[in-house]
């Protein structure tokens, strides 16, 4: 029987697809990309302007590639089934390069795509296997080359002019620019005063059923204030004049208009709309949204059904839905809700593109699989996300909601004639609102109408005034971007695509160019380094980092995908502009490192003028009298707060959401330690199938701020603080580096048994294991893997015992026992050449106890502590391995 090899991106997807294909297929996962540009070189041919990329196997993927090659050699057919987008096509292309090394192997390779992971869709896809689409590959490759050209040639400029380690991204810089420009708009904004005037009224001579109307005009002219959209008065004086006049006015209904208003359902979700609604309704950030959606797409265990893909592909900008899915939704609506909720013809939605898009909108794979029916199989976040997608899709095929809207014009005649207006509505038919309510950023006029309920009023009817409510307001600047509004802005400007929004937002935060404050729905603030980098790049690369040009490039990438433009032509045009700007920037870009700007401020210590300088943590003021060569010169410095983002806003003071979510499955990631420092890892790393998402943290992110302990340093008297070091937490002096005191966890009442001079302190090795060593190191090299105890051995009179903890309990045993002797006999690390003589002179002779044979003393002294749990010790850390190390 012939055997076929199927390669997908993730283990979860492999498990679901394997179930649908049966025993004739072996399904393996590439776990994302297997090839990329080299890290130590630009990897793009520029001399001849061919722009040909140099691709290598991604570091860490060598074993996996060899495993796939062995499986491919045994297979009769090879089907490449990564995700159905540009990036998935590029992954398939790279797999084909590695597996199709000769003509025979290349004939076996075919590409399959499906927008949903269901039995019907998967089996149908394999009936229509095709060749790799080179246009899709070229579009993705062009994006990768564009980003590499910018990153590898602009970043060194930033290292030279600002700070080493900074990086520049083609699209990310434009996103930062939007945030920086919004911050400056807020800083330069001048509020305008305006007053609104509401009147609480009721029909005269009837049972009071009051309502509130708002002033709209005076003597036939609209009440307006410049830059204010709503009807209003300019100041308190004019407001008080109107109030005084209106207290004596005669009130009546001038006109009543009644009409029906329809509210139509929204289209099924596109990627950006899902991210926006998920943020507003669920409080999920973009990374968490895409992670949870990814797992729903790839498959979730649904009881006896096994692993089932619950939603269609979640990276799409099309509202199009397959006819079968529309028919299924209409059938469900008719049966479950009734004919009145079913429109005569299916609702159709158009996207931004006139042509048929490659992907459908995001929808459930089976509308009959309701959220309630599968709730017990889903995690809380999966259920929320699935319910959101299911409700939006079903509502999209339902009838419009209908409201009776009444608008009442009111006249108040006194010295002048004042016009008031009030609108209200009564729901007549709930329609699609029975299933789904669209989330909005803020209330609009329609919301006010739908919220008001009015008494029956007739034209000419007299009204009685109950109360006048003047209220002062000030115009406000446009709000800072949150994740939802930033995605919306990027989409409207044509910057990025569905597959890139999450990456853009994650990258600008990881690079510390922006920070988000205010919890899960928090807003973005640019950091000082973000503002400096943005200003330098926009000033020196006005064309490349222009928002309109970045959007234009996205359109050209679409043209490459559709076969309308050659990828080399796009890169040639881009590089012509970029090379010119790069040469100018290399000569003219301002060096922030060397910045010294004279200011009018004076030194608090000596009265000399202060200079504005640039340091590791941004700008600061330093005394101009400082001289490196003169130790007695003035060293006064102070922070520069001017020009930095205002972090005193209420939203910035809200509790932070410190949790980070796996971009693959959406679960809360855990902090782990590896040989290269702290990193974040998905808790599902060891599951079947595993989720191996990891993310390396920057050195700044790895460091926790020092925590005061309340103890005084025994050397200098300053307060001791708890710090995070390379091997864990430790307590040291807050006066570091002047005072280098480090508090050690010593064994009280016991000196080192070898040199009898030093104390014994608890240490932590690179791998995280605890051991005890002499504080007199390197003069004394005594160490022990077990905790020494200041008790003599009753058998051999050893001056100390060792304590070990086993599952059966806690024991004391003699260091002269067989296990201890074996450890002592273990080979030591060879000393450096020439160091033996030097160290030998320093080592103090140990106190030895003569033992003719190994001592067998051992005594149980207590029960073993309970095993660690999530509640007592936090997430359990898995044993480190090569695969678990953070990627650079």
C-alpha positions in Angstrom: 0.0 0.0 0.0 1.4 3.4 -1.0 2.1 5.8 1.8 1.7 9.6 1.6 3.5 12.2 3.7 1.6 15.3 4.7 3.4 18.3 6.3 1.5 21.0 8.2 2.7 23.8 10.4 1.7 22.8 13.9 1.3 19.6 15.8 -2.2 20.4 16.8 -3.2 20.8 13.1 -1.3 17.5 12.3 -3.4 15.6 14.9 -6.7 16.9 13.6 -5.8 16.3 9.9 -4.4 12.9 10.6 -7.7 11.7 11.9 -9.5 12.7 8.7 -7.0 11.2 6.3 -6.7 7.7 7.8 -3.9 5.2 7.9 -2.6 5.7 4.4 -1.1 9.1 5.4 1.6 10.1 7.8 1.2 13.7 9.1 4.1 15.6 10.5 4.6 19.3 11.5 7.3 21.7 10.4 6.6 23.9 13.5 6.5 27.1 11.4 9.3 28.1 9.0 12.2 25.8 8.4 14.3 28.3 6.3 15.1 32.0 6.6 17.7 34.6 5.8 21.0 34.3 7.8 21.3 36.3 10.9 24.9 37.3 10.6 24.6 38.7 7.1 22.1 40.7 5.1 21.5 37.7 2.9 20.3 39.6 -0.2 22.2 40.1 -3.5 22.6 43.9 -4.1 25.6 44.3 -6.4 23.8 43.1 -9.5 20.4 44.2 -8.2 18.9 40.7 -8.5 17.8 40.9 -4.9 18.0 37.1 -4.7 17.8 36.0 -1.1 20.2 33.5 0.5 18.1 31.0 2.4 19.5 28.7 5.1 17.9 26.1 7.4 16.7 28.0 10.4 19.0 27.5 13.4 17.6 24.8 15.7 15.6 23.2 12.8 18.4 21.0 11.4 17.2 17.8 13.2 13.6 18.4 12.2 14.5 18.9 8.6 16.5 15.7 8.6 13.6 13.9 10.1 11.3 15.2 7.4 13.8 14.2 4.7 13.8 10.6 6.0 10.0 10.5 6.0 9.9 12.0 2.5 12.3 9.4 1.1 10.0 6.6 2.2 6.8 8.3 0.9 5.2 7.8 -2.5 3.5 11.2 -2.4 4.3 14.4 -0.4 1.6 16.9 0.3 2.5 20.3 1.7 -0.4 21.7 3.7 0.8 24.8 5.7 -1.8 27.7 6.2 -3.5 29.0 3.0 -1.8 32.4 2.8 1.4 34.0 1.5 3.4 32.9 4.5 2.0 29.4 4.3 2.9 29.2 0.6 6.5 30.3 1.5 6.8 27.6 4.1 5.6 25.1 1.5 8.2 26.4 -1.0 11.0 26.0 1.6 9.9 22.5 2.4 9.9 21.7 -1.3 13.5 23.0 -1.6 14.6 20.7 1.2 12.6 17.6 0.2 12.8 17.9 -3.6 16.5 17.7 -4.1 16.2 15.7 -7.4 13.7 15.4 -10.2 12.1 12.2 -8.9 11.5 13.7 -5.5 10.1 16.9 -7.0 7.5 15.0 -8.9 6.1 13.6 -5.7 5.5 17.1 -4.1 2.1 18.8 -4.3 0.4 21.7 -2.4 -3.0 21.4 -0.7 -4.9 24.2 1.0 -8.1 24.4 2.9 -9.8 27.3 4.8 -11.3 25.0 7.4 -10.1 21.9 9.1 -13.2 19.6 8.7 -13.3 16.1 7.2 -15.2 17.3 4.1 -12.9 20.3 3.4 -9.7 18.4 4.0 -10.6 15.4 1.8 -11.8 17.8 -0.9 -8.6 19.7 -0.8 -6.6 16.5 -1.4 -8.6 15.9 -4.5 -7.5 19.2 -5.9 -3.8 19.2 -5.0 -1.8 21.7 -7.1 1.7 23.0 -7.7 3.2 25.7 -5.4 1.9 29.1 -6.4 5.1 31.1 -7.2 3.3 34.4 -7.2 2.3 33.9 -3.6 5.8 32.9 -2.7 7.3 35.9 -4.5 4.9 38.3 -2.6 6.0 36.9 0.8 9.6 36.8 -0.2 9.5 40.4 -1.3 8.0 41.5 2.0 10.8 39.6 3.8 13.5 41.1 1.6 12.1 44.6 2.1 12.2 44.2 5.8 15.7 42.8 5.7 17.0 45.7 3.6 15.6 48.3 6.0 16.5 46.5 9.2 20.1 45.5 8.4 21.1 48.9 6.9 19.2 51.3 9.1 19.7 49.6 12.4 23.5 50.1 12.4 22.9 53.8 11.9 20.8 53.9 15.1 23.6 52.0 16.9 26.1 54.6 15.9 23.9 57.7 16.5 21.7 56.7 19.4 22.3 53.4 21.2 23.6 49.9 20.4 20.9 47.2 20.1 18.2 49.4 18.6 16.5 48.2 15.4 14.4 49.7 12.7 11.4 48.0 11.0 9.8 49.1 7.8 6.2 48.8 8.9 6.7 48.9 12.6 8.4 52.4 12.4 5.2 53.7 10.6 3.1 52.3 13.4 5.3 54.0 16.0 5.0 57.2 14.0 1.2 57.1 14.3 1.5 56.7 18.1 4.2 59.4 18.4 2.2 61.9 16.2 -1.0 61.2 18.3 1.0 61.9 21.5 2.2 65.2 20.2 -1.3 66.1 19.1 -2.4 65.5 22.6 0.5 67.5 24.0 -0.2 70.5 21.7 -4.0 70.4 22.1 -5.7 73.5 23.5 -9.1 72.8 25.0 -12.0 74.9 24.0 -14.8 75.7 26.5 -18.4 75.1 25.6 -21.7 74.7 27.4 -24.7 72.5 26.7 -28.1 73.3 28.0 -30.7 70.6 28.7 -34.3 71.1 29.8 -36.3 68.5 31.7 -39.9 68.8 30.6 -43.3 67.1 30.9 -46.7 67.5 29.1 -48.6 70.2 30.8 -51.8 69.2 32.7 -51.0 65.4 32.5 -49.5 62.9 34.8 -45.8 63.9 34.8 -43.8 61.7 32.4 -40.7 63.7 32.1 -38.1 63.7 29.3 -35.0 65.7 28.6 -34.5 67.9 25.5 -31.3 69.7 24.4 -30.9 73.3 23.1 -30.1 73.3 19.4 -30.6 76.9 18.3 -31.7 80.5 19.1 -34.0 82.6 16.9 -33.6 80.1 14.0 -29.8 79.9 14.1 -27.9 76.8 15.2 -26.1 77.3 18.5 -22.5 76.7 17.5 -19.0 76.9 19.0 -16.0 76.7 16.8 -14.3 73.1 16.8 -17.3 71.7 18.7 -19.6 69.3 16.8 -22.7 69.4 18.9 -25.0 72.4 19.5 -23.6 74.5 22.3 -23.0 77.9 23.9 -19.6 79.5 24.1 -19.3 80.3 27.8 -21.0 80.5 31.2 -22.2 84.1 30.7 -24.2 83.2 27.6 -25.4 80.0 29.3 -26.7 82.0 32.3 -28.4 84.5 30.1 -30.2 81.7 28.3 -31.2 80.1 31.6 -32.6 83.4 33.0 -34.6 84.0 29.8 -35.9 80.4 29.6 -37.2 80.4 33.2 -39.9 82.8 32.0 -40.5 81.1 28.6 -43.6 79.4 27.2 -42.8 75.9 26.1 -44.6 74.0 23.4 -44.2 71.2 20.9 -43.4 72.7 17.5 -43.2 69.5 15.4 -43.3 65.8 15.8 -41.8 63.4 13.3 -42.3 59.7 13.4 -40.5 57.2 11.2 -39.2 53.6 11.2 -35.5 53.0 11.2 -33.8 49.8 10.3 -30.5 48.6 11.7 -28.8 46.1 9.5 -26.5 43.3 10.8 -22.8 43.5 10.3 -20.8 41.2 8.0 -19.0 38.1 9.5 -15.7 38.8 11.0 -12.5 39.7 9.1 -9.3 39.5 11.1 -9.1 43.2 12.0 -12.8 43.3 13.0 -12.4 40.2 15.2 -9.4 41.8 16.9 -11.3 45.0 17.5 -14.5 43.3 18.9 -12.5 40.9 20.9 -10.7 43.8 22.5 -13.9 45.8 23.2 -16.1 42.9 24.3 -13.7 40.4 25.8 -10.7 42.5 26.8 -8.4 40.3 24.8 -5.3 41.9 23.3 -4.3 41.1 19.7 -1.8 38.4 20.6 -4.3 36.6 22.8 -7.1 36.9 20.2 -5.1 35.4 17.5 -3.7 32.6 19.7 -7.1 31.5 20.9 -8.5 31.7 17.3 -5.5 29.7 16.0 -6.3 26.8 18.4 -10.0 26.9 17.5 -9.0 26.7 13.8 -6.4 23.9 14.2 -8.7 21.7 16.3 -10.0 21.1 19.8 -10.9 17.8 21.4 -14.8 17.6 21.3 -15.6 14.4 23.3 -16.3 11.4 21.1 -15.7 13.4 17.9 -12.0 13.8 18.8 -10.1 16.8 17.5 -12.3 19.1 15.5 -11.5 22.4 13.7 -14.2 24.8 15.0 -13.7 27.9 12.9 -12.4 28.8 9.4 -9.0 30.3 8.8 -8.6 33.4 11.0 -6.3 35.6 8.8 -8.5 37.2 6.2 -9.7 40.6 5.0 -12.8 39.2 3.1 -16.4 39.1 4.4 -17.2 36.5 1.7 -18.9 33.3 2.9 -19.2 30.0 1.1 -22.8 29.2 -0.2 -22.9 26.0 1.8 -22.2 27.9 5.0 -24.9 30.5 4.2 -27.4 27.7 3.5 -26.5 26.1 6.8 -27.0 29.3 8.8 -30.3 30.1 7.1 -31.5 26.6 7.9 -30.5 26.9 11.6 -32.2 30.4 11.8 -35.4 29.1 10.3 -35.7 26.1 12.5 -34.5 27.6 15.8 -35.6 31.2 15.6 -38.5 31.2 13.1 -39.2 32.6 9.7 -39.5 36.2 10.8 -35.8 36.2 11.6 -34.9 34.9 8.1 -34.6 37.4 5.2 -36.2 36.4 1.9 -32.8 36.2 0.3 -29.4 35.6 1.8 -27.5 38.7 3.0 -24.4 39.3 0.8 -21.4 41.4 1.9 -18.7 43.0 -0.2 -15.1 43.5 0.8 -12.7 46.2 -0.2 -11.6 44.1 -3.2 -14.0 43.6 -6.1 -12.5 40.2 -7.0 -13.2 37.0 -5.1 -10.9 36.9 -2.2 -8.9 33.8 -1.4 -10.3 33.3 2.1 -13.7 33.4 3.5 -14.7 35.5 6.5 -14.1 33.9 10.0 -17.1 31.7 10.8 -17.9 28.4 12.6 -17.2 25.3 10.5 -20.6 24.0 11.5 -23.3 26.4 12.6 -25.2 23.5 14.3 -22.3 23.2 16.8 -23.6 25.9 19.1 -21.5 27.4 21.9 -23.8 25.9 24.5 -23.5 22.4 23.0 -19.7 22.3 23.2 -19.1 24.6 26.2 -17.9 21.7 28.4 -15.1 20.9 26.0 -13.7 24.4 25.7 -11.6 26.5 28.0 -13.1 29.8 29.2 -11.3 31.9 26.7 -12.0 29.5 23.9 -15.7 29.5 24.7 -15.8 33.3 24.7 -14.0 33.5 21.4 -16.1 30.8 19.7 -19.3 32.4 21.0 -18.3 35.8 19.6 -17.5 34.3 16.2 -20.6 32.1 16.1 -23.0 34.8 17.1 -21.6 37.3 14.6 -21.9 34.8 11.8 -25.4 33.8 12.6 -26.5 37.4 13.0 -25.1 38.3 9.6 -27.7 36.2 8.0 -30.7 37.5 10.0 -33.2 40.2 9.4 -32.7 43.9 10.3 -33.8 45.2 13.7 -36.6 47.8 13.4 -37.3 50.8 15.7 -40.0 53.4 15.8 -38.0 56.7 16.1 -39.7 59.8 17.2 -38.1 63.3 16.9 -39.7 66.2 18.7 -38.9 69.8 18.0 -39.7 72.1 20.9 -40.0 75.9 21.0 -39.4 78.0 24.2 -40.6 81.6 23.6 -39.4 84.4 25.9 -37.4 87.4 25.0 -35.9 85.2 22.3 -37.1 82.0 20.8 -35.0 78.9 21.8 -35.2 75.6 19.9 -34.8 72.3 21.7 -34.8 68.8 20.3 -35.2 65.3 21.6 -35.2 61.9 19.9 -36.3 58.6 21.2 -37.1 55.2 19.9 -39.2 52.1 20.7 -37.9 48.7 19.5 -40.5 47.1 17.2 -38.6 44.0 16.2 -35.2 42.8 17.6 -34.1 41.0 14.4 -30.4 40.2 14.5 -30.0 41.8 17.9 -31.6 38.7 19.3 -28.2 37.1 18.7 -25.5 39.7 18.5 -24.9 43.4 19.5 -22.0 45.1 17.8 -19.4 46.7 20.2 -18.6 50.3 19.7 -15.8 52.6 21.0 -18.1 55.3 22.1 -21.7 56.3 22.1 -23.1 58.1 19.1 -26.3 60.0 18.3 -28.0 56.8 17.2 -27.3 55.2 20.5 -28.8 58.2 22.3 -31.9 57.9 20.2 -32.3 54.2 20.9 -31.8 54.8 24.7 -34.5 57.5 25.0 -38.2 56.6 25.6 -40.7 59.5 25.0 -44.3 60.0 26.1 -47.0 60.5 23.4 -46.7 64.1 22.3 -48.8 66.1 19.8 -47.8 69.1 17.7 -48.8 72.4 19.5 -49.1 70.7 22.9 -48.0 72.8 25.9 -45.1 71.7 28.0 -44.1 72.4 31.6 -40.5 73.1 32.6 -39.2 71.1 35.5 -35.5 72.0 35.5 -32.8 73.6 33.4 -29.4 71.9 33.4 -26.5 74.0 32.0 -23.2 72.0 31.9 -19.7 73.2 31.2 -17.5 71.1 28.9 -14.1 71.3 27.3 -13.1 69.8 24.0 -10.8 66.8 24.3 -8.0 65.7 22.0 -8.2 62.5 20.0 -7.6 59.6 22.4 -4.4 57.6 22.5 -4.5 54.4 20.4 -5.4 51.1 22.1 -4.9 47.8 20.3 -8.3 47.9 18.6 -8.1 51.5 17.4 -4.5 51.0 16.2 -5.5 48.0 14.2 -8.4 49.9 12.7 -6.1 52.8 11.8 -3.6 50.6 10.2 -6.3 48.8 8.2 -7.9 52.1 7.1 -4.6 53.5 5.9 -3.7 50.2 4.1 -0.7 49.5 6.3 0.0 45.9 7.0 -2.3 42.9 6.3 -4.4 40.5 8.5 -1.4 38.3 9.1 0.8 41.2 10.2 -1.3 43.3 12.7 -0.4 41.1 15.7 3.3 41.0 14.8 3.4 44.8 14.4 1.9 45.5 17.8 4.1 42.9 19.5 7.3 44.1 17.9 6.9 47.8 18.8 6.3 46.8 22.4 9.2 44.3 22.5 11.6 46.9 21.2 10.4 49.2 24.0 9.4 52.0 21.5 5.9 52.1 23.1 4.4 50.9 26.3 0.8 50.1 27.0 -0.8 51.3 30.2 -4.3 50.8 31.6 -4.7 47.0 31.7 -6.0 44.8 28.8 -7.8 47.7 27.1 -5.0 50.1 27.8 -3.6 52.7 25.5 -0.2 53.1 23.9 2.3 55.7 25.1 5.5 56.3 23.1 8.7 56.0 25.2 11.4 58.6 24.9 13.6 56.3 22.9 10.7 55.5 20.7 10.1 59.2 20.0 13.8 59.9 19.3 14.2 56.9 16.9 10.9 57.8 15.2 12.0 61.4 14.7 15.4 60.5 13.4 14.1 57.9 10.9 11.2 60.1 9.6 13.5 63.1 9.2 16.3 61.2 7.4 14.1 58.7 5.5 11.1 60.9 4.6 10.1 58.7 1.6 10.6 55.2 3.0 8.8 55.8 6.3 6.0 57.8 4.8 2.6 56.3 5.7 1.2 56.7 2.1 4.3 55.1 0.6 4.1 52.1 3.0 0.5 51.6 2.0 1.4 51.9 -1.6 3.9 49.1 -1.1 1.2 46.9 0.3 -0.8 47.4 -2.8 2.2 46.4 -4.9 2.7 43.3 -2.9 -0.9 42.4 -3.7 -0.1 43.0 -7.4 2.8 40.5 -7.1 0.5 38.0 -5.5 -2.0 38.4 -8.4 0.8 38.1 -11.0 0.5 41.7 -12.2 4.0 42.9 -11.2 7.4 41.3 -11.0 8.9 41.1 -7.5 12.3 42.4 -8.7 10.6 45.5 -10.2 9.1 46.4 -6.9 12.4 45.9 -5.1 14.3 47.8 -7.7 12.1 50.9 -7.4 12.1 50.7 -3.6 15.9 50.3 -3.4 16.5 53.3 -5.7 14.8 55.6 -3.2 16.2 53.8 -0.2 19.8 53.9 -1.3 19.7 57.6 -1.9 18.2 58.3 1.5 20.6 55.9 3.2 23.7 57.7 1.8 22.3 61.1 2.9 21.4 59.7 6.4 24.9 58.2 6.9 26.4 61.7 6.5 23.7 64.0 8.0 21.9 62.0 10.7 22.3 63.7 14.1 24.3 61.9 16.7 22.2 61.8 19.9 25.0 60.1 21.8 27.2 63.2 21.6 24.3 65.6 22.3 25.2 68.5 24.7 22.6 71.2 24.6 23.1 74.3 26.8 20.0 75.2 28.9 18.9 78.1 31.1 18.6 75.8 34.1 21.2 76.0 36.9 23.0 73.3 38.9 21.5 72.8 42.3 24.9 72.3 43.9 27.3 74.8 42.2 25.0 77.1 40.2 26.7 76.3 36.8 24.5 76.0 33.7 23.1 72.6 33.1 23.6 70.7 29.8 21.0 68.4 28.3 22.7 65.1 27.4 21.7 61.6 26.2 22.4 58.6 28.4 21.6 54.9 28.6 18.1 55.6 29.9 17.3 58.7 27.8 17.9 62.5 28.2 19.0 64.0 31.4 20.5 67.2 32.8 24.2 67.3 33.8 26.3 70.1 35.3 28.6 71.8 32.8 31.3 72.0 35.5 31.8 68.2 35.4 35.2 67.1 34.3 36.2 63.4 34.0 39.8 64.1 34.9 38.9 66.1 38.0 37.5 63.9 40.8 36.4 66.9 42.8 34.4 68.4 39.9 30.6 68.7 40.3 28.7 65.5 39.4 25.1 66.8 39.7 22.5 65.3 37.4 18.8 65.2 37.3 16.1 63.6 35.1 14.6 65.5 32.2 10.8 65.2 32.4 10.0 67.9 29.7 8.9 66.5 26.4 8.3 63.0 27.7 4.8 61.4 27.5 2.5 62.4 30.4 2.3 59.3 32.5 0.0 60.9 35.1 -3.2 60.3 33.2 -5.9 58.2 34.9 -5.6 55.4 32.3 -1.8 55.2 32.9 -2.4 54.7 36.6 -4.7 51.8 36.2 -3.5 48.3 37.2 -1.3 46.8 34.6 -2.1 43.5 33.0 1.2 41.6 33.3 0.1 38.4 31.8 1.3 37.5 28.3 -0.5 35.1 26.1 0.7 32.4 23.7 0.4 33.6 20.1 -0.4 30.0 19.1 -3.0 28.9 21.6 -3.8 32.0 23.6 -3.0 30.5 27.1 -1.2 32.5 29.7 2.6 32.0 29.2 4.9 31.2 32.0 8.4 32.6 32.8 11.3 30.2 32.5 15.0 30.3 32.9 17.4 29.0 30.2 21.2 29.2 29.6 20.6 32.6 27.8 18.5 34.2 30.5 14.8 34.4 31.3 12.2 33.7 28.6 8.4 33.1 28.2 7.1 29.7 27.3 3.7 28.2 26.6 2.5 25.9 29.5 1.4 23.4 26.8 5.0 22.6 25.8 4.7 18.9 27.0 1.2 18.3 25.9 0.1 16.0 23.1 0.2 17.7 20.7 2.7 20.2 22.2 2.6 23.9 21.9 6.2 25.0 21.7 5.8 28.8 21.6 8.6 30.6 23.3 9.7 34.2 23.4 13.0 35.6 24.5 12.9 38.6 26.8 15.2 41.6 26.4 17.7 42.2 29.2 15.6 45.0 30.5 12.5 42.9 30.5 14.3 40.1 32.3 15.2 42.5 35.2 12.7 43.1 37.9 13.0 46.4 39.7 14.8 46.2 43.1 12.5 45.6 46.0 13.4 47.3 49.4 13.8 44.9 52.3 13.8 47.4 55.2 17.2 46.1 56.4 20.3 48.2 56.6 23.6 47.4 54.9 26.2 46.3 57.5 29.0 48.1 55.5 27.5 51.5 54.5 24.2 51.7 56.3 22.1 52.1 53.1 18.9 50.0 52.6 19.3 46.5 51.3 17.2 45.5 48.2 16.0 42.3 46.6 17.4 42.0 43.1 17.0 39.6 40.1 20.3 38.2 39.0 21.5 35.7 36.4 21.0 32.8 38.8 18.0 34.0 40.7 17.1 36.5 43.4 19.6 37.9 45.8 19.8 40.7 48.4 22.4 43.4 48.0 23.1 47.0 48.9 21.1 49.8 47.2 24.3 51.8 47.1 25.8 49.5 44.4 28.2 50.1 42.6 29.9 52.1 45.4 29.0 49.5 47.9 29.2 45.9 46.7 27.8 44.1 49.8 25.8 41.0 49.0 23.8 39.3 51.7 24.4 35.6 51.8 22.3 32.8 53.2 24.7 31.4 55.7 24.5 28.3 57.9 24.5 29.7 61.4 26.9 28.4 63.9 29.1 26.5 61.4 32.5 27.3 59.9 33.9 25.7 56.7 35.1 22.2 57.7 38.0 22.4 55.3 39.6 25.8 56.1 37.8 26.6 59.4 37.9 30.3 58.4 35.1 30.9 56.0 31.4 30.5 56.5 29.2 28.2 54.5 26.8 29.9 52.2 24.0 28.8 49.9 24.8 29.1 46.2 22.9 28.6 42.9 24.6 27.0 39.9 24.0 28.1 36.3 21.5 25.2 35.8 19.5 26.4 38.8 20.6 23.7 41.3 21.4 24.7 44.9 24.8 23.8 46.5 26.8 25.1 49.5 30.2 26.6 49.4 32.9 28.3 51.5 32.7 32.1 51.6 36.5 32.1 51.6 36.5 31.0 47.9 38.8 31.0 45.9 41.3 30.5 48.8 39.1 27.5 49.9 37.3 25.4 47.3 35.0 23.5 49.7 31.6 22.7 48.1 28.7 20.3 48.9 25.6 19.3 47.0 23.9 18.6 50.3 23.3 21.0 53.1 26.0 20.7 55.9 24.7 20.4 59.4 26.8 21.4 62.5 26.5 18.0 64.2 29.3 15.4 64.8 28.8 11.9 63.4 28.3 9.6 66.3 30.1 6.7 64.5 33.2 8.2 62.8 33.3 11.6 64.7 33.2 13.6 61.4 32.8 17.3 62.5 29.6 17.7 60.4 26.8 15.8 58.8 24.9 16.3 55.6 21.1 16.7 55.1 19.2 15.2 52.1 15.5 15.1 51.2 14.0 12.0 49.6 10.4 11.1 48.9 10.5 8.9 52.0 11.6 11.7 54.3 14.5 14.0 55.4 17.7 12.2 56.4 21.0 13.1 58.1 24.0 11.1 56.8 27.8 11.1 57.2 30.0 12.8 54.6 32.2 9.8 54.8 29.5 7.5 53.5 29.8 5.8 50.1 27.6 8.2 48.2 29.4 11.2 49.6 32.8 9.7 49.0 31.9 8.9 45.4 31.0 12.6 44.9 34.2 13.7 46.4 36.1 11.4 44.0 34.4 12.9 41.0 36.9 14.6 38.6 37.3 18.3 39.2 37.5 20.9 36.4 41.1 21.3 35.3 42.8 24.4 36.5 44.3 26.9 34.0 47.9 26.5 33.1 50.2 28.2 35.6 47.4 28.6 38.2 48.1 25.5 40.2 51.2 26.9 41.9 49.5 30.2 42.7 46.3 28.6 44.1 48.2 26.0 46.1 49.9 28.7 48.1 46.5 30.2 49.1 44.6 27.0 50.1 44.5 26.4 53.8 45.1 22.8 54.9 41.8 21.1 55.7 41.0 19.4 59.0 40.9 15.6 58.2 39.3 12.8 60.1 41.0 9.4 59.6 38.5 6.8 58.5 39.5 3.2 57.9 36.3 2.3 56.1 33.2 4.1 54.8 30.8 5.3 57.6 27.2 4.0 57.2 25.6 6.4 59.6 22.1 7.6 58.5 19.1 8.9 60.5 15.6 9.9 59.4 14.7 13.3 61.0 11.4 14.2 59.4 8.8 13.9 56.6 9.5 15.1 53.1 7.8 18.4 52.2 4.7 18.1 50.0 5.3 18.3 46.2 5.1 21.8 44.7 1.8 22.9 43.2 0.8 25.8 41.0 -0.8 27.4 44.0 2.3 27.1 46.2 5.2 27.5 43.7 3.6 28.9 40.6 3.8 27.2 37.2 5.9 24.0 37.3 9.1 24.5 35.3 10.0 21.7 32.9 13.5 20.3 32.6 15.5 22.4 30.3 16.5 21.0 26.9 17.9 22.3 23.6 14.5 22.6 22.1 13.2 24.7 25.0 15.8 27.4 24.8 14.7 30.9 23.8 15.3 31.9 20.2 17.3 34.9 19.6 
